[in-house]
Amino acid sequence: MAKLTIRLPSDGGEITVECLNPSTAPPTYRIQVRIYRDCQGIPQPDTIWLRCQAASCNIDTTLMLVSSRITDITPTCLTRQSACTSPGSSYVTHPYGWEEHYYEKIIQLEACSDWLFFYNDCCRNYMPGNIQNYSPSFFIYTRLNTLDAPCNNTPSYALPPIIVGCINQLFCFSPGLMEADGDRLEVGFTSCREDTSTSVVYTNICPGGCSGSNPLPAATPPTIDLEDGTICLWPNTISAGVVCLLIREYRGSTLIGEYLRDMQVVLLACSGTPPQSSAINGTLPTIPYDPTSPPTYTAYFCPGLPQCFTLEFEDPEAEPVSVSYAGLPAGASFVVSHNYTLSPTAQFCWTPATEGKYTFYVTLQDTTCILRNTKTYRFIVVVTNHPPTFSSCGTTLLPLPDKDYLTVKEGIRSVGEAALLLWSLPEEERPKIALFDAAGHVLYNVQAEASKGSMEIPSPSAAGMYFLQVRTRTGLQTLRLVWQ
């Protein structure tokens, strides 16, 4: 008799808490649970039950959350339908289909140091090969400290936890973490759970055996960025597996939250390779994004000034590329040109108000069938008055001794208008002059032939903030220039 395998719904998920009104007594929050369903399995219910506990406040109750939104997130090509849009279809004709289900409830939370919210399902999808079939229970939780951090928002996730990757190439994926309150996050691997104290049982398909910190079959164990949870590995086996992250949130030295995110990764022998992004202000193929090289995806902006950078995209197999983005900082813009063509471009622009580190994500997809090759890129904008490449974000050059001077006409210029540099230095000086963009790339570089004179600094091709460096024997002078 053939064995009947029922594919069950839970493929991943997380619990987030958003403060809506700190003025009510107690403050008002939105609790949201996102569950990701395999559409070849049983339907997801219209309501779910969330356990809610706080021992310090003598609270132990159950909340009913109502479905508020359902989204098909399957990356199928344009000519194929997913299993979610073809109910009753077979796995042979429609092998892939994932839905994102939102459940939420508005509640008020007392000031308690040990809130615990958890959701569990009897059943986990049977697709993952890195856990035993006899431990399929699905469990996610969030811990919150509203006593020391009233009206705190938990981190949110810009990217879904269903990830499709390719074997035999470098594969990086991210949870898309965003922290609205500016608190410090620490991210690490953890074992997926069946309940608050029981881990799933892992299999041996990974070299050395699978575990929470070695969850997928790869040539070497995966690495993880401890700040934002980006995971990189070189997978070498067609498989699927669950990957769980433990995220801790600190305000100062106080732990104010702990969150378990459950993800499912599907590793395939892909047809072709995913689309590529350039580095910040780079060009393809000469200056590509490199996930192991922060300068290629990190830009430094000065607070209070409009700044921009550009990106280029292409597909190695010359297929049209679609570009989408998530997690932009408030007030920033990301304008995509020539989307769904062979060579889209994009420009990120922002006038940041305060110093800090900000992250957003750009997802590229080609037209490969059945599943489009997909890759998500993380970009970091560090807002600081002291960029590492430059001496400062000052608006004037530092004074020189005696009657010597270095000066540039102040103000904001239009793109195409040159900046006029004037200098008068000791007779033996021959200043070296360079113009840098916000990512530290050299756009113009020359050495003056005289100790006194003037020079037009050519305009960059794109609007934004740039840095003019003048190096003399007495040191390095830096001036911030803006073109719009």
Sequence and secondary structure as in RCSB ss.txt:
>XXXX:A:sequence
MAKLTIRLPSDGGEITVECLNPSTAPPTYRIQVRIYRDCQGIPQPDTIWLRCQAASCNIDTTLMLVSSRITDITP
TCLTRQSACTSPGSSYVTHPYGWEEHYYEKIIQLEACSDWLFFYNDCCRNYMPGNIQNYSPSFFIYTRLNTLDAP
CNNTPSYALPPIIVGCINQLFCFSPGLMEADGDRLEVGFTSCREDTSTSVVYTNICPGGCSGSNPLPAATPPTID
LEDGTICLWPNTISAGVVCLLIREYRGSTLIGEYLRDMQVVLLACSGTPPQSSAINGTLPTIPYDPTSPPTYTAY
FCPGLPQCFTLEFEDPEAEPVSVSYAGLPAGASFVVSHNYTLSPTAQFCWTPATEGKYTFYVTLQDTTCILRNTK
TYRFIVVVTNHPPTFSSCGTTLLPLPDKDYLTVKEGIRSVGEAALLLWSLPEEERPKIALFDAAGHVLYNVQAEA
SKGSMEIPSPSAAGMYFLQVRTRTGLQTLRLVWQ
>XXXX:A:secstr
        SEEEEEEEEEEEETTSSS EEEEEEEEEEETTS    SEEEEEEEEGGGTEEEEEEEEEEEEEE   
B TT   TTSSTT  TTT    EEEEEEEEEEE  S S EEEEEEES B S  SSB TT   EEEEEEE TTTST
T    EESS SEEEEESSS EEE   EE TT  EEEEEEE  BSSSS B  B S STT   SSS S BSS  EE 
TTT  EEE B S EEEEEEEEEEEEETTEEEEEEEEEEEEEEE  SS   EEB TT  TTTSB  TT GGGTEEE
E TTS EEEEEEEE TT   BEEEEE   TT EEEEESTTBSS EEEEEE   S EEEEEEEEEE   SSB  EE
EEEEEEEE SS TTSS   SS    STT EEEE  SEE TT  EEEEEE  TT   EEEEE TT  EEEEEE SS
SEEEEEE   SS EEEEEEEEETTEEEEEEEEE 
